[in-house]
Structures are given as structure tokens and as C-alpha cells.
Amino acid sequence: MNSFIESQDTEVFEALKKEDERQESSLELIASENFVSRAVLEAYHSSLTNKYAEGYPGKRYYNGCENADTIEQLAIDRAKQMFGSTYANVQPHSGAQANMAVFLACLNPGDTFMGMNLAHGGHLTHGSPVNFSGRTYKVVSYGVRQDNHRIDYEEVEKLAKANKPKLIVVGGSAYPRIIDFNRFGEIAKSVDAKLLADVAHISGLIVAGLHPSPIGICDFVTTTTHKTLRGPRGGIILSQSENEKILNSRVFPGVQGGPLMHVIAAKAVAFKEALQPSFKEYIARVIENANTLSEVFLKRGYRVISGGTDNHLVLVDVSVKGITGLDAANKLDEAHITVNKNGIPFDEKPPAVTSGIRLGSPALTTRGFGKLEFERVGQLICDLLDNLSDESTKIKVKQGVKELTDKYPMAHFKL
Ligand code: DSN
């Protein structure tokens, strides 16, 4: 870390240093996190943080935007190339703001839209009553089937026919299976609804060609850039060129003011990385590693939601061992294993407690972990959860974590 901060602001320096150490010494298994490359970090740390560039390349409200224009155009072109789309907007500060811009483009307050229930793996912005989406629009939620935890496509169709939504949102933050975009396309078409795929979690898999793409099926596609896509925190929107005018205006000035140009520079760098053949190899390992993790849980007697995974995440029901998601996540944290508690479909426990934990393979795969290491990670987690009150197990697990993290140092992810 740049130690100049140390001489200027010791409090922030100390906390940043500790965060570096935390990332170095723990097993990062939050499914929505990743480690960006040094090149992405450098772009993020650039002087573009100083620049206001309201507007779009060639049409700015401020002067001095020539370099911002070059960089934003590169990010746009690379985003289009990655997804094979004819339109991209790289300005959304987050996935939530990307979704908000799409909603503004196709809904009026009070209009009906459909989204996946948050408790079944959806997302806050897909209609949660505590989010703008649930407060502004009439929401009809669909979910997964109780018998197999797959999206209940028949229910989606029935609800769409009964409620005639103007927009259907597909995608989620805790859905471990392949999404059938074609099926959603047919349903949306049959009720004349627009279709938005929020692929925040699986965009890296789509770019790598290892999950079906919604491009050409859905009217709008949004994603964050910091999950499997391995870029800086932020969002983007993809669509067809005929939607350029409305989508651009809904992002700016509809939702946002000045774009974060340093973040857009970092997005451009990450997109170039994602266009390399090595990215496809990385994503293949991400999927294989999540599968290894899932297999360990199954062998050790845990219930894995949907019976396994097709992507980068695994949702585990820990209640079968008499513990809550909250306790499991906190105890793992004490042993330097970072996961999040997560509701499981039809969970009887409240969201602040939950019966499950969500784990993902993207970050540790970036760090270099392969099948053997993920097998060990899974065993360490199960050892700890099976013996929560045993101090000697905790010591052994911590030692195992240290061996793994020491073997894969993070020096090359730092400036
Ligand atoms: N908070 C993100 C996640 O963890 O999946 C979704 O926005």
C-alpha cells in the first residue's frame, strides 16, 4: 500500500493496512467479491478521480474531457465486444443504479413489474418492499420450486399472464443454477412485457461463454463489474443501439450526475482482461472449484440448495446440523473464513438469522486456489461447523487457513 498516506493520515492508514492484512490472511468466500489485478487497481487510483465529465464521449458539459472521452469510449467498445451487444453504458455507479435507470426507461410509478423473490435468491432491486423498486412500482414476485429449488417457470408464466407486467426481471444474487433466458423471453413476449436480465453474479460466466447469454433475448442486460467479471465496483447496462437515447438519458441525468471516470478507466482495463483467452480458463476453474466445494458439503451431510451448483456459488443449509446461518458465518469469521449468512428458499428463520450460508469461488480462484485447495477449504469449513464448541478444532482450522493463505500470497494484487 502507498505509505505516503501514513505521513498524512495515520488513522486511515492503519485501517487500510489492517484491511490488506485481513484480505491476505483470510479465505475470501463471499460469492460477490473478487480480487482485481494491479492494472485495474492502478487505473482506479488514477488522477481521473479529479475529473467531472457529465455527459457522454464527445458530448460533455465540461471542458478538459478529451482523455475521459478516450477512456470511456474504450470501456464502451470493450463492453460491447465482451457481450456481443450493440449498446453499452458504462457509467452506472453500481448494479442498483443500472437497474434503476432501466426501470426509469420502461416503467412509470405504480406500474407492475415482476422479479424474483429476494428470499428465493433474487435481489433487493427486484422488488423488495424496503427498496425503491418495491416502493415505487407494483411488484409481483416469483420464486423457485420447493422440490428442486429451480426457478418455477410455470409459476412465472402464470403470474405474467394474470398480472400483465410491463417489465419482467430475471436474475438474482443467490441462485446457483443456469437460467433459461429463452424461456423468460417466450413468457415476456407472450404478455408484451419488456425483459431485463440482471446478470450481476454470472456476467463473467457469460463473457467466458460458460453460461448462456441473455443478449439478443432480453431487451436490457445489467451487471455489476466487480463480481465474476473481476473489475472495479460499479455497474453497466447493455442493450440494442435503438435504446441508446432513452437509456443514456435515464442514467444521466435521470439517476446520476458526474460519472466516476477513474472507475470507468478501471472498468476499461478489466474488460480488456476479460477479453483474453486466460479469462475463459479462469472462469472454467471458478465453476469447477464451486462444484468441488459443493461436493464436500454433500459428502459431509449438509444440504446444498438445489443439490449442487452450475455456477460460481454454493448455498448451504446449515440448519441440518442444528445451527443458524448467523452463527455459522460468525464462527467461520473467527477462524478467518469469510462467508455470508444467507436465507434459503422457504427459510423459516428471519433474514438477520437465516438457515444458510452462501459461498463463492471467484476470489480464491483468482488467488490461485485449485481443486485440491478447495477440497481442503470445504473440509476445514465442515470441521469447524461440525465442532462449533471445540477449541482445539478451531485452532486446527485456523492453522489450515494459514497454510493455505501463506501458500498463495497476494503481493501481486497490490500497488
Ligand atoms: N450485495 C450483492 C451480493 O452480495 O450478491 C448483491 O448486490
Boltz pocket constraint, residues with backbone or C-beta under 6 A from the ligand:
constraints:
  - pocket:
      binder: B
      contacts: [[A, 31], [A, 32], [A, 95], [A, 123], [A, 173]]
      max_distance: 6.0
